[in-house]
Amino acid sequence: MALSVSALVLFAILCIIFIRNKQMKIPHAIVAALFGFMLHETTVATSINSLLANLAHSISGITGG
């Protein structure tokens, strides 16, 4: 688990750097995808999933969809 968390932190830092420098190219997108896969395996994934579901429900309620 410690190795997984370390990799997750590394991918998060790399994604933040790439986005802040506005240099998101193909290799950077691969790093972002790896960050997403690593994040999916953590306990935070359920919280993020419910947050996005609630956000989508709120937006659909506003737009009348």
Phi and psi in degrees as GROMACS dihedral restraints (atoms count N, CA, C in turn):
[ dihedral_restraints ]
;  ai    aj    ak    al  type     phi  dphi    fc
    3     4     5     6     1   -63.3    20    10
    4     5     6     7     1   -38.2    20    10
    6     7     8     9     1   -66.6    20    10
    7     8     9    10     1   -39.6    20    10
    9    10    11    12     1   -63.5    20    10
   10    11    12    13     1   -43.8    20    10
   12    13    14    15     1   -66.8    20    10
   13    14    15    16     1   -39.3    20    10
   15    16    17    18     1   -63.4    20    10
   16    17    18    19     1   -42.7    20    10
   18    19    20    21     1   -65.1    20    10
   19    20    21    22     1   -38.5    20    10
   21    22    23    24     1   -62.2    20    10
   22    23    24    25     1   -44.2    20    10
   24    25    26    27     1   -65.2    20    10
   25    26    27    28     1   -41.8    20    10
   27    28    29    30     1   -61.1    20    10
   28    29    30    31     1   -46.9    20    10
   30    31    32    33     1   -64.7    20    10
   31    32    33    34     1   -36.3    20    10
   33    34    35    36     1   -64.3    20    10
   34    35    36    37     1   -44.1    20    10
   36    37    38    39     1   -64.1    20    10
   37    38    39    40     1   -43.1    20    10
   39    40    41    42     1   -63.2    20    10
   40    41    42    43     1   -41.7    20    10
   42    43    44    45     1   -62.7    20    10
   43    44    45    46     1   -43.3    20    10
   45    46    47    48     1   -62.8    20    10
   46    47    48    49     1   -42.9    20    10
   48    49    50    51     1   -63.1    20    10
   49    50    51    52     1   -45.7    20    10
   51    52    53    54     1   -64.6    20    10
   52    53    54    55     1   -40.2    20    10
   54    55    56    57     1   -70.7    20    10
   55    56    57    58     1   -40.7    20    10
   57    58    59    60     1   -65.2    20    10
   58    59    60    61     1   -35.1    20    10
   60    61    62    63     1   -85.5    20    10
   61    62    63    64     1     0.3    20    10
   63    64    65    66     1    53.1    20    10
   64    65    66    67     1    45.5    20    10
   66    67    68    69     1  -123.6    20    10
   67    68    69    70     1    37.5    20    10
   69    70    71    72     1   -77.8    20    10
   70    71    72    73     1    96.7    20    10
   72    73    74    75     1  -109.1    20    10
   73    74    75    76     1  -173.3    20    10
   75    76    77    78     1   -55.9    20    10
   76    77    78    79     1   -50.6    20    10
   78    79    80    81     1   -61.4    20    10
   79    80    81    82     1   -33.6    20    10
   81    82    83    84     1   -70.5    20    10
   82    83    84    85     1   -36.4    20    10
   84    85    86    87     1   -65.1    20    10
   85    86    87    88     1   -34.0    20    10
   87    88    89    90     1   -65.2    20    10
   88    89    90    91     1   -41.4    20    10
   90    91    92    93     1   -62.3    20    10
   91    92    93    94     1   -41.7    20    10
   93    94    95    96     1   -63.7    20    10
   94    95    96    97     1   -39.3    20    10
   96    97    98    99     1   -65.4    20    10
   97    98    99   100     1   -42.0    20    10
   99   100   101   102     1   -62.2    20    10
  100   101   102   103     1   -38.1    20    10
  102   103   104   105     1   -60.8    20    10
  103   104   105   106     1   -42.7    20    10
  105   106   107   108     1   -63.0    20    10
  106   107   108   109     1   -42.2    20    10
  108   109   110   111     1   -65.4    20    10
  109   110   111   112     1   -39.9    20    10
  111   112   113   114     1   -67.6    20    10
  112   113   114   115     1   -38.9    20    10
  114   115   116   117     1   -66.6    20    10
  115   116   117   118     1   -31.9    20    10
  117   118   119   120     1   -63.0    20    10
  118   119   120   121     1   -27.9    20    10
  120   121   122   123     1   -86.4    20    10
  121   122   123   124     1    -0.5    20    10
  123   124   125   126     1   -95.6    20    10
  124   125   126   127     1   173.4    20    10
  126   127   128   129     1   -75.9    20    10
  127   128   129   130     1   -14.3    20    10
  129   130   131   132     1   -72.5    20    10
  130   131   132   133     1   -19.6    20    10
  132   133   134   135     1   -58.7    20    10
  133   134   135   136     1   -40.0    20    10
  135   136   137   138     1   -66.8    20    10
  136   137   138   139     1   -37.4    20    10
  138   139   140   141     1   -66.2    20    10
  139   140   141   142     1   -42.7    20    10
  141   142   143   144     1   -65.0    20    10
  142   143   144   145     1   -41.2    20    10
  144   145   146   147     1   -62.7    20    10
  145   146   147   148     1   -44.1    20    10
  147   148   149   150     1   -68.7    20    10
  148   149   150   151     1   -36.0    20    10
  150   151   152   153     1   -61.9    20    10
  151   152   153   154     1   -46.6    20    10
  153   154   155   156     1   -66.6    20    10
  154   155   156   157     1   -37.1    20    10
  156   157   158   159     1   -64.8    20    10
  157   158   159   160     1   -42.9    20    10
  159   160   161   162     1   -65.7    20    10
  160   161   162   163     1   -38.7    20    10
  162   163   164   165     1   -64.3    20    10
  163   164   165   166     1   -43.8    20    10
  165   166   167   168     1   -63.7    20    10
  166   167   168   169     1   -39.7    20    10
  168   169   170   171     1   -64.9    20    10
  169   170   171   172     1   -41.4    20    10
  171   172   173   174     1   -63.9    20    10
  172   173   174   175     1   -43.0    20    10
  174   175   176   177     1   -66.1    20    10
  175   176   177   178     1   -40.9    20    10
  177   178   179   180     1   -67.6    20    10
  178   179   180   181     1   -30.5    20    10
  180   181   182   183     1   -69.4    20    10
  181   182   183   184     1   -35.5    20    10
  183   184   185   186     1   -70.7    20    10
  184   185   186   187     1   -43.5    20    10
  186   187   188   189     1   -80.6    20    10
  187   188   189   190     1    -9.6    20    10
  189   190   191   192     1    82.5    20    10
  190   191   192   193     1    16.3    20    10
